[in-house]
């Protein structure tokens, strides 16, 4: 089913032109593949996280529903999709006009360079398109075997825990070492294999099988004695999904599904960690390439219009495109003029500071370095300055219980920075860790919410516990702070009990 | 072949409608129903299913924003007109739940049709009503500039230049002059149409309160909308009745509050007269709707009603719809009488109970879901 097709003719010529500029500016990217498709296809792709084939699940249908409605009523339109693979795939909307296609291509080369070079992406699987398609095949197979409803409802439960990831896993060395070793092993095996029985189990499942050494006991529930001892070890981890694969009393197909969803969640994690930088970098490059090279004089108005649309400012949240590009440009400016370091910081004469220029000229070099080693948190932490906040008219806002509205709170630099950072901590998700798998010595699961000042939504927390219980099959507990009190939420399969 | 996402989409829609995976129902937020918001604005429902997650409570959080303003200014004014820019990675799925859009009534009817999965109506009878339509299928030499046909104009100019030998292949400039100009022009055509008439009958006796009338009003708005989208020419007649029936205009129909007893047969009689006088069933698709709280004065009158339905109204109608609005005073007896006579699955008679406002869409679906 070819819903998108490779570019040809004029677009191909354009691609080569833009690629030439990207090379000229020193961008370092994977081979780039552009395909064109109609709006329905791009909606499908967007709903599926950019991938042409995913596992069957209603949530993709839901996203598709919203995207199509948004498009039909003319409220939103996707110009472009790009995914982190090698070669890097990007989709262009057929109906884009010429200048749009130029912007999108230039923008895509920025993303591509970022995917390839940013440290947080260094361990992502660049063959994810195949992996996702295989995941789909496997889950369809499970559905044939165990029924669509049971499999889907199990996926729902796992999705409930999908955000409980350990960022460290992106660099976690032991499993990666094992992974590399396995790849080598597998290559050896494959050369002997007839290629038919190739191993399409997820990484997580393999480790699950290794640990359990349960070659011939497919689809049997674990014997209780098996894991009591292990759980008593009380592993502490934030990788809740990984933990469940290892220790929950689940069947093999269920472990595999958790493994699949976990693998996909970790694949998307770097993008959640670098949203501002990634979009900022791509926007910086589309703007640079367009204004300095690719733009035809007759296209300036259209370009400015589109660019301004992308850079809109909102009073309710920050636009990563806007903050990202401005911060990149600010860094470039400061490093071009040497506006950093002890001497500059300690200068008290505002006029002198404003005119400061050591002719350092290292701006471009600096932002290339930044795009390599930072994520959004360190990016904001290191490069956000009071000047910048003022120039960009940043402010914090908060809820005013008296009139029930959100109101501007302050324009203080420290407050803004703190608020930005706390919103980015742990990719904006609460930090939840497994504390004890044998809580109260009753094989209950105890999770701990590392509380940094913001309470959890109680209704959602309870419903999540309900889903967790369905996997753990013993009472589950969540330790957190709620309204300044230590609380343990408890769910035993029948009712919720908070006890202090 | 359809993309597999259509299956996901279908499944999602079924979950939202509560047909499958009932245990997910509590996570479904429907957004609002299609609501007229004044003018041409309507809210289009965007149902979502929120998978529960550990997440932060909303209120205390606040955030960082960008733009003009000083401390104390509200930030939750109107939404950004631009909406979100298109580029995006995997959706985090916490989008807005409804869309405010401007729609024409046609589009609205289409959405209604999609939401309720209404089948298109198969009109009966011959296309017997003539209507005159203008279609721009012709080309003329005069017309307004907005209808200028560029291709034909240039073709004409080219012809003229070749004919007058002023065309130079080396320098192929074609310049139309005044008399080359061609315009789209209209041909008048006579098209045969299906015609339909809707006859609304409403019980306005003392037991029908304002709330009940509001339900009838809303429901008939949507029914009109749908039928109008299906038939080009549609006539709507209104009858109100208590112990006597009279034909009224739309305004009166929705405003009147009478009191007194109820003789449903009076309305059916009037309905019969209207049909006999104005609408030849061979030419018209006839849709009588009757809304009441189900109270009739006497069993004798009910007998007359059933006879009228049987002998006259049902045979000439596409379908006869009876909607019973729940009211504090009504006994709901008439619904039972109709069910007793025709069963709940009669061919040309559709019965529906409307409990409250939320029941309206379901009831519309019952009435129009058959596509007859």
Interface residues (C-beta under 8 A of the other chain):
Chain A: X1 X3 X41 X44 X46 X47 X48 X49 X50 X53 X56 X57 X58 X59 X60 X61 X62 X63 X64 X65 X66 X69 X70 X73 X74 X75 X76 X77 X78 X79 X80 X81 X82 X107 X136 X149 X152 X153 X156 X159 X160 X161 X162 X163 X164 X268 X271 X272 X275 X279 X282 X309 X310 X312 X313 X314 X315 X316 X317 X318 X319 X321 X322 X323 X392 X393 X394 X395 X396 X397 X398 X399 X405 X406 X407 X408 X409 X410 X411 X416 X419 X420 X423 X429 X430 X432 X449 X454 X455 X456 X457 X458 X459 X460 X461 X463 X464 X466 X467 X478
Chain B: X1 X3 X4 X5 X6 X7 X8 X9 X10 X11 X12 X13 X15 X20 X21 X23 X24 X27 X44 X46 X47 X48 X49 X50 X51 X52 X53 X54 X55 X56 X57 X58 X59 X60 X61 X62 X63 X64 X65 X66 X67 X68 X69 X70 X71 X72 X73 X74 X75 X76 X77 X80 X82 X83 X84 X85 X86 X87 X88 X89 X90 X91 X92 X93 X95 X99 X101 X103
